Amino acid sequence: LSHAAHFVAAAQGVGELPYLLQQFVITTTTVRSVRERDRSLMGK
């Protein structure tokens, strides 16, 4: 990867940060709620 391509990739990565952060939060929240549900199901 050339320096220019590397810089462009980094710039695109920064542009995607808000989206990636949003996806991360959604995924984390979903996993947590699923685990809570599984725990309550096992408790029955």
C-alpha distance matrix in Angstrom:
0.0 3.8 6.6 8.2 6.2 6.2 9.8 10.7 9.8 11.8 14.5 14.9 15.2 17.9 19.6 19.9 21.3 24.9 24.6 23.0 25.7 28.3 27.3 27.3 30.8 32.1 30.9 32.4 35.6 36.0 35.5 38.0 40.6 40.3 40.8 43.8 45.2 44.8 46.6 49.4 49.8 50.0 52.6 55.0
3.8 0.0 3.8 5.5 5.2 6.0 8.6 10.0 10.5 12.1 14.2 15.3 16.2 18.3 19.9 20.9 22.3 25.9 26.0 24.8 27.3 29.9 29.3 29.5 32.7 34.2 33.4 34.8 37.9 38.4 38.2 40.5 43.1 43.0 43.7 46.5 48.0 47.8 49.4 52.2 52.8 53.1 55.5 57.9
6.6 3.8 0.0 3.8 5.5 4.9 6.1 8.6 9.8 10.3 12.2 14.2 15.0 16.4 18.3 19.8 20.8 24.3 25.0 23.9 26.0 28.9 28.7 28.7 31.7 33.5 33.0 34.1 37.1 38.1 37.9 40.0 42.6 42.9 43.4 46.0 47.8 47.8 49.2 51.9 52.7 53.1 55.3 57.8
8.2 5.5 3.8 0.0 3.8 5.4 5.1 6.2 8.6 9.8 10.5 12.3 14.1 15.4 16.6 18.4 20.0 23.2 23.7 23.2 25.5 28.0 28.0 28.5 31.4 32.9 32.7 34.2 36.9 37.8 38.0 40.1 42.5 42.9 43.7 46.2 47.8 48.0 49.6 52.2 53.0 53.6 55.8 58.2
6.2 5.2 5.5 3.8 0.0 3.8 5.4 5.1 6.1 8.5 9.8 10.5 12.1 14.2 15.2 16.4 18.3 21.5 21.5 20.8 23.5 25.8 25.4 26.0 29.2 30.4 30.0 31.7 34.5 35.1 35.2 37.6 39.9 40.0 41.0 43.6 45.0 45.1 46.9 49.4 50.0 50.7 53.0 55.3
6.2 6.0 4.9 5.4 3.8 0.0 3.8 5.5 5.1 6.1 8.6 9.9 10.4 12.4 14.2 15.2 16.4 19.9 20.3 19.1 21.4 24.2 23.8 23.9 27.1 28.7 28.1 29.4 32.4 33.2 33.2 35.3 37.8 38.1 38.8 41.4 43.0 43.1 44.6 47.3 48.0 48.5 50.8 53.2
9.8 8.6 6.1 5.1 5.4 3.8 0.0 3.8 5.4 5.0 6.1 8.6 9.7 10.6 12.4 14.2 15.3 18.6 19.4 18.8 20.8 23.5 23.7 24.0 26.8 28.6 28.5 29.7 32.4 33.6 33.8 35.7 38.1 38.7 39.5 41.8 43.6 44.0 45.4 47.9 48.9 49.5 51.6 54.0
10.7 10.0 8.6 6.2 5.1 5.5 3.8 0.0 3.8 5.4 5.0 6.1 8.5 9.9 10.5 12.3 14.3 17.2 17.6 17.4 19.9 22.1 22.2 23.1 25.8 27.2 27.3 28.9 31.4 32.3 32.9 35.0 37.1 37.7 38.8 41.1 42.6 43.1 44.8 47.1 47.9 48.8 50.9 53.2
9.8 10.5 9.8 8.6 6.1 5.1 5.4 3.8 0.0 3.8 5.4 5.1 6.1 8.7 9.8 10.5 12.3 15.6 15.6 14.8 17.4 19.8 19.5 20.1 23.1 24.5 24.2 25.8 28.5 29.3 29.6 31.8 34.1 34.4 35.4 37.9 39.3 39.7 41.4 43.8 44.6 45.4 47.6 49.8
11.8 12.1 10.3 9.8 8.5 6.1 5.0 5.4 3.8 0.0 3.8 5.4 4.9 6.3 8.6 9.8 10.5 14.0 14.8 13.9 15.8 18.6 18.8 19.0 21.7 23.6 23.5 24.7 27.4 28.6 28.8 30.7 33.1 33.8 34.6 36.9 38.6 39.1 40.5 42.9 44.0 44.7 46.7 49.1
14.5 14.2 12.2 10.5 9.8 8.6 6.1 5.0 5.4 3.8 0.0 3.8 5.3 5.1 6.3 8.8 10.0 12.9 14.0 14.0 15.8 18.2 18.9 19.6 22.0 23.7 24.2 25.5 27.8 29.1 29.9 31.6 33.7 34.7 35.7 37.8 39.4 40.2 41.7 43.9 45.0 46.0 47.9 50.2
14.9 15.3 14.2 12.3 10.5 9.9 8.6 6.1 5.1 5.4 3.8 0.0 3.8 5.4 4.9 6.3 8.7 11.4 11.5 11.7 14.3 16.1 16.4 17.6 20.2 21.4 21.8 23.6 25.8 26.7 27.6 29.7 31.5 32.3 33.6 35.7 37.1 37.9 39.7 41.8 42.7 43.8 45.8 47.9
15.2 16.2 15.0 14.1 12.1 10.4 9.7 8.5 6.1 4.9 5.3 3.8 0.0 3.8 5.3 5.1 6.2 9.7 10.0 9.2 11.5 14.0 14.1 14.7 17.4 19.0 19.1 20.6 23.0 24.1 24.7 26.6 28.8 29.5 30.6 32.8 34.3 35.0 36.6 38.8 39.8 40.8 42.8 45.0
17.9 18.3 16.4 15.4 14.2 12.4 10.6 9.9 8.7 6.3 5.1 5.4 3.8 0.0 3.8 5.4 5.1 8.1 9.8 9.7 10.9 13.5 14.6 15.1 17.1 19.1 19.9 20.9 23.1 24.6 25.5 26.9 29.1 30.3 31.3 33.1 34.9 35.9 37.2 39.3 40.6 41.7 43.3 45.7
19.6 19.9 18.3 16.6 15.2 14.2 12.4 10.5 9.8 8.6 6.3 4.9 5.3 3.8 0.0 3.8 5.6 7.2 8.3 9.5 11.2 12.7 14.0 15.3 17.2 18.6 19.8 21.3 23.0 24.3 25.7 27.3 29.0 30.2 31.7 33.3 34.8 36.0 37.6 39.4 40.6 42.0 43.7 45.8
19.9 20.9 19.8 18.4 16.4 15.2 14.2 12.3 10.5 9.8 8.8 6.3 5.1 5.4 3.8 0.0 3.8 5.7 5.3 6.0 8.5 9.9 10.5 12.1 14.2 15.3 16.3 18.0 19.9 20.9 22.2 24.0 25.7 26.7 28.2 30.1 31.4 32.5 34.2 36.1 37.1 38.5 40.4 42.4
21.3 22.3 20.8 20.0 18.3 16.4 15.3 14.3 12.3 10.5 10.0 8.7 6.2 5.1 5.6 3.8 0.0 3.8 5.4 5.0 5.9 8.4 9.7 10.2 12.1 14.0 15.0 16.0 18.0 19.6 20.7 22.1 24.0 25.4 26.5 28.2 29.9 31.1 32.4 34.3 35.7 36.9 38.5 40.8
24.9 25.9 24.3 23.2 21.5 19.9 18.6 17.2 15.6 14.0 12.9 11.4 9.7 8.1 7.2 5.7 3.8 0.0 3.8 5.5 5.1 6.1 8.6 9.8 10.5 12.3 14.1 15.2 16.4 18.2 19.9 21.0 22.5 24.2 25.7 26.9 28.5 30.1 31.4 33.0 34.5 36.0 37.4 39.5
24.6 26.0 25.0 23.7 21.5 20.3 19.4 17.6 15.6 14.8 14.0 11.5 10.0 9.8 8.3 5.3 5.4 3.8 0.0 3.8 5.4 5.0 6.2 8.5 9.9 10.5 12.2 14.1 15.3 16.4 18.2 19.9 21.1 22.4 24.2 25.7 26.9 28.4 30.1 31.7 32.8 34.4 36.1 38.0
23.0 24.8 23.9 23.2 20.8 19.1 18.8 17.4 14.8 13.9 14.0 11.7 9.2 9.7 9.5 6.0 5.0 5.5 3.8 0.0 3.8 5.4 5.0 6.0 8.6 9.8 10.3 12.0 14.1 15.1 16.2 18.0 19.8 20.8 22.2 24.1 25.5 26.6 28.2 30.1 31.2 32.5 34.3 36.4
25.7 27.3 26.0 25.5 23.5 21.4 20.8 19.9 17.4 15.8 15.8 14.3 11.5 10.9 11.2 8.5 5.9 5.1 5.4 3.8 0.0 3.8 5.4 5.0 6.2 8.6 9.8 10.4 12.2 14.1 15.2 16.3 18.3 19.9 21.0 22.4 24.2 25.6 26.8 28.6 30.1 31.4 32.8 35.1
28.3 29.9 28.9 28.0 25.8 24.2 23.5 22.1 19.8 18.6 18.2 16.1 14.0 13.5 12.7 9.9 8.4 6.1 5.0 5.4 3.8 0.0 3.8 5.4 5.2 6.2 8.6 9.9 10.6 12.2 14.2 15.4 16.6 18.3 20.0 21.1 22.5 24.2 25.7 27.1 28.5 30.2 31.6 33.6
27.3 29.3 28.7 28.0 25.4 23.8 23.7 22.2 19.5 18.8 18.9 16.4 14.1 14.6 14.0 10.5 9.7 8.6 6.2 5.0 5.4 3.8 0.0 3.8 5.5 5.1 6.0 8.5 9.8 10.4 12.1 14.1 15.3 16.3 18.1 19.9 21.0 22.3 24.1 25.7 26.7 28.3 30.1 32.0
27.3 29.5 28.7 28.5 26.0 23.9 24.0 23.1 20.1 19.0 19.6 17.6 14.7 15.1 15.3 12.1 10.2 9.8 8.5 6.0 5.0 5.4 3.8 0.0 3.8 5.5 5.1 6.0 8.5 9.8 10.5 12.1 14.2 15.3 16.3 18.2 19.9 20.9 22.3 24.3 25.6 26.7 28.4 30.6
30.8 32.7 31.7 31.4 29.2 27.1 26.8 25.8 23.1 21.7 22.0 20.2 17.4 17.1 17.2 14.2 12.1 10.5 9.9 8.6 6.2 5.2 5.5 3.8 0.0 3.8 5.5 5.1 6.0 8.5 9.9 10.5 12.2 14.1 15.3 16.4 18.2 19.8 20.9 22.5 24.2 25.6 26.9 29.1
32.1 34.2 33.5 32.9 30.4 28.7 28.6 27.2 24.5 23.6 23.7 21.4 19.0 19.1 18.6 15.3 14.0 12.3 10.5 9.8 8.6 6.2 5.1 5.5 3.8 0.0 3.8 5.5 5.2 6.1 8.6 9.9 10.6 12.2 14.2 15.3 16.4 18.2 19.9 21.2 22.4 24.2 25.7 27.5
30.9 33.4 33.0 32.7 30.0 28.1 28.5 27.3 24.2 23.5 24.2 21.8 19.1 19.9 19.8 16.3 15.0 14.1 12.2 10.3 9.8 8.6 6.0 5.1 5.5 3.8 0.0 3.8 5.5 5.1 6.1 8.5 9.9 10.5 12.2 14.2 15.3 16.3 18.2 20.0 20.9 22.3 24.2 26.1
32.4 34.8 34.1 34.2 31.7 29.4 29.7 28.9 25.8 24.7 25.5 23.6 20.6 20.9 21.3 18.0 16.0 15.2 14.1 12.0 10.4 9.9 8.5 6.0 5.1 5.5 3.8 0.0 3.8 5.5 5.2 6.1 8.6 9.9 10.5 12.2 14.2 15.3 16.4 18.4 19.9 21.0 22.5 24.8
35.6 37.9 37.1 36.9 34.5 32.4 32.4 31.4 28.5 27.4 27.8 25.8 23.0 23.1 23.0 19.9 18.0 16.4 15.3 14.1 12.2 10.6 9.8 8.5 6.0 5.2 5.5 3.8 0.0 3.8 5.5 5.1 6.2 8.6 9.9 10.6 12.3 14.2 15.3 16.6 18.3 20.0 21.1 23.1
36.0 38.4 38.1 37.8 35.1 33.2 33.6 32.3 29.3 28.6 29.1 26.7 24.1 24.6 24.3 20.9 19.6 18.2 16.4 15.1 14.1 12.2 10.4 9.8 8.5 6.1 5.1 5.5 3.8 0.0 3.8 5.4 5.2 6.1 8.6 9.9 10.5 12.2 14.2 15.4 16.4 18.3 19.9 21.6
35.5 38.2 37.9 38.0 35.2 33.2 33.8 32.9 29.6 28.8 29.9 27.6 24.7 25.5 25.7 22.2 20.7 19.9 18.2 16.2 15.2 14.2 12.1 10.5 9.9 8.6 6.1 5.2 5.5 3.8 0.0 3.8 5.5 5.1 6.1 8.6 9.9 10.4 12.2 14.3 15.2 16.3 18.3 20.3
38.0 40.5 40.0 40.1 37.6 35.3 35.7 35.0 31.8 30.7 31.6 29.7 26.6 26.9 27.3 24.0 22.1 21.0 19.9 18.0 16.3 15.4 14.1 12.1 10.5 9.9 8.5 6.1 5.1 5.4 3.8 0.0 3.8 5.4 5.1 6.2 8.6 9.8 10.5 12.4 14.2 15.3 16.5 18.9
40.6 43.1 42.6 42.5 39.9 37.8 38.1 37.1 34.1 33.1 33.7 31.5 28.8 29.1 29.0 25.7 24.0 22.5 21.1 19.8 18.3 16.6 15.3 14.2 12.2 10.6 9.9 8.6 6.2 5.2 5.5 3.8 0.0 3.8 5.4 5.0 6.1 8.6 9.8 10.6 12.3 14.2 15.3 17.1
40.3 43.0 42.9 42.9 40.0 38.1 38.7 37.7 34.4 33.8 34.7 32.3 29.5 30.3 30.2 26.7 25.4 24.2 22.4 20.8 19.9 18.3 16.3 15.3 14.1 12.2 10.5 9.9 8.6 6.1 5.1 5.4 3.8 0.0 3.8 5.4 5.0 6.1 8.5 9.9 10.4 12.2 14.1 15.7
40.8 43.7 43.4 43.7 41.0 38.8 39.5 38.8 35.4 34.6 35.7 33.6 30.6 31.3 31.7 28.2 26.5 25.7 24.2 22.2 21.0 20.0 18.1 16.3 15.3 14.2 12.2 10.5 9.9 8.6 6.1 5.1 5.4 3.8 0.0 3.8 5.4 5.0 6.0 8.6 9.7 10.4 12.2 14.6
43.8 46.5 46.0 46.2 43.6 41.4 41.8 41.1 37.9 36.9 37.8 35.7 32.8 33.1 33.3 30.1 28.2 26.9 25.7 24.1 22.4 21.1 19.9 18.2 16.4 15.3 14.2 12.2 10.6 9.9 8.6 6.2 5.0 5.4 3.8 0.0 3.8 5.5 5.1 6.3 8.6 9.9 10.6 12.9
45.2 48.0 47.8 47.8 45.0 43.0 43.6 42.6 39.3 38.6 39.4 37.1 34.3 34.9 34.8 31.4 29.9 28.5 26.9 25.5 24.2 22.5 21.0 19.9 18.2 16.4 15.3 14.2 12.3 10.5 9.9 8.6 6.1 5.0 5.4 3.8 0.0 3.8 5.4 5.2 6.1 8.6 9.8 11.1
44.8 47.8 47.8 48.0 45.1 43.1 44.0 43.1 39.7 39.1 40.2 37.9 35.0 35.9 36.0 32.5 31.1 30.1 28.4 26.6 25.6 24.2 22.3 20.9 19.8 18.2 16.3 15.3 14.2 12.2 10.4 9.8 8.6 6.1 5.0 5.5 3.8 0.0 3.8 5.5 5.0 6.1 8.5 10.2
46.6 49.4 49.2 49.6 46.9 44.6 45.4 44.8 41.4 40.5 41.7 39.7 36.6 37.2 37.6 34.2 32.4 31.4 30.1 28.2 26.8 25.7 24.1 22.3 20.9 19.9 18.2 16.4 15.3 14.2 12.2 10.5 9.8 8.5 6.0 5.1 5.4 3.8 0.0 3.8 5.4 5.1 6.2 9.0
49.4 52.2 51.9 52.2 49.4 47.3 47.9 47.1 43.8 42.9 43.9 41.8 38.8 39.3 39.4 36.1 34.3 33.0 31.7 30.1 28.6 27.1 25.7 24.3 22.5 21.2 20.0 18.4 16.6 15.4 14.3 12.4 10.6 9.9 8.6 6.3 5.2 5.5 3.8 0.0 3.8 5.4 5.0 6.7
49.8 52.8 52.7 53.0 50.0 48.0 48.9 47.9 44.6 44.0 45.0 42.7 39.8 40.6 40.6 37.1 35.7 34.5 32.8 31.2 30.1 28.5 26.7 25.6 24.2 22.4 20.9 19.9 18.3 16.4 15.2 14.2 12.3 10.4 9.7 8.6 6.1 5.0 5.4 3.8 0.0 3.8 5.4 5.5
50.0 53.1 53.1 53.6 50.7 48.5 49.5 48.8 45.4 44.7 46.0 43.8 40.8 41.7 42.0 38.5 36.9 36.0 34.4 32.5 31.4 30.2 28.3 26.7 25.6 24.2 22.3 21.0 20.0 18.3 16.3 15.3 14.2 12.2 10.4 9.9 8.6 6.1 5.1 5.4 3.8 0.0 3.8 5.4
52.6 55.5 55.3 55.8 53.0 50.8 51.6 50.9 47.6 46.7 47.9 45.8 42.8 43.3 43.7 40.4 38.5 37.4 36.1 34.3 32.8 31.6 30.1 28.4 26.9 25.7 24.2 22.5 21.1 19.9 18.3 16.5 15.3 14.1 12.2 10.6 9.8 8.5 6.2 5.0 5.4 3.8 0.0 3.8
55.0 57.9 57.8 58.2 55.3 53.2 54.0 53.2 49.8 49.1 50.2 47.9 45.0 45.7 45.8 42.4 40.8 39.5 38.0 36.4 35.1 33.6 32.0 30.6 29.1 27.5 26.1 24.8 23.1 21.6 20.3 18.9 17.1 15.7 14.6 12.9 11.1 10.2 9.0 6.7 5.5 5.4 3.8 0.0
